[in-house]
Amino acid sequence: MKVLIPSPLLSYTGKSEVEASGATLTALLADLDRQYPGLRFRVIDEQDQMRPHMRFFVNGEQVFDMTHPLCPADAVYLVQALSGG
């Protein structure tokens, strides 16, 4: 499936759109980390929870559950919130 990568993570993938597979978001991130080592840790914390600054969208709808089922035709968007002071 198509996965869109936010700019701050391009150092891992080298491109803003990649292909990955998985039946759930957890499995998808495992496949992404296999292809692009270190990417998962930037998205998921040590307790296997989404980092507070990350958002996941599947086919345009925000998803909060890492066990959310995915289909091969889905489009997954990783979005990194910006913060500053």
Legacy VTK file of the C-alpha trace (Angstrom):
# vtk DataFile Version 3.0
C-alpha trace
ASCII
DATASET POLYDATA
POINTS 85 float
0.000 0.000 0.000
0.967 3.604 -0.451
2.450 5.327 2.602
3.081 9.082 2.597
6.047 10.133 4.731
6.318 13.550 6.432
9.309 15.784 5.659
11.049 15.264 9.047
11.291 11.514 8.313
12.619 11.782 4.749
16.151 11.171 6.021
15.040 7.556 6.590
13.225 6.916 3.312
14.715 9.422 0.885
11.292 9.930 -0.686
7.882 11.193 0.388
5.921 8.175 -0.841
6.871 4.546 -0.232
5.252 1.133 -0.515
4.769 -1.117 2.497
2.467 -3.901 3.604
0.734 -5.011 6.760
-2.677 -6.119 7.992
-2.629 -3.483 10.777
-0.820 -0.226 11.484
1.525 -2.145 13.803
2.421 -4.586 11.027
2.780 -1.755 8.522
5.263 0.041 10.787
7.206 -3.184 11.242
7.501 -3.495 7.454
8.529 0.162 7.155
11.183 -0.349 9.846
12.481 -3.424 8.023
12.877 -1.360 4.864
13.985 1.855 6.610
15.676 0.972 9.921
14.991 3.436 12.726
11.803 4.878 11.253
9.465 3.046 13.639
11.163 4.443 16.757
10.548 7.978 15.504
6.827 7.190 15.235
6.179 4.743 18.112
7.513 4.965 21.685
8.917 2.256 23.973
5.377 1.297 25.107
4.268 0.721 21.492
2.132 3.863 21.574
1.999 6.602 18.942
4.304 9.435 19.845
2.319 12.551 20.841
3.472 14.504 17.785
2.507 11.812 15.267
-0.850 11.322 13.574
-2.002 8.494 11.335
-4.580 8.860 8.612
-5.968 5.939 6.611
-7.810 6.977 3.454
-8.163 10.489 4.847
-9.560 9.510 8.271
-7.527 9.871 11.459
-6.834 6.559 13.197
-5.796 6.198 16.841
-5.737 2.409 17.218
-2.512 0.656 16.207
-4.518 -2.542 15.565
-6.649 -0.753 12.944
-7.055 -3.188 10.014
-5.568 -2.235 6.677
-6.256 -3.358 3.109
-3.671 -3.379 0.290
-5.547 -0.585 -1.528
-5.451 1.765 1.505
-3.454 4.985 1.541
-1.713 5.685 4.849
-0.468 9.143 5.743
1.999 9.734 8.552
1.708 13.306 9.733
4.087 14.934 12.173
2.713 17.875 14.128
4.897 20.956 14.327
5.581 22.701 17.579
7.637 25.630 18.565
7.977 28.505 20.884
LINES 1 86
85 0 1 2 3 4 5 6 7 8 9 10 11 12 13 14 15 16 17 18 19 20 21 22 23 24 25 26 27 28 29 30 31 32 33 34 35 36 37 38 39 40 41 42 43 44 45 46 47 48 49 50 51 52 53 54 55 56 57 58 59 60 61 62 63 64 65 66 67 68 69 70 71 72 73 74 75 76 77 78 79 80 81 82 83 84
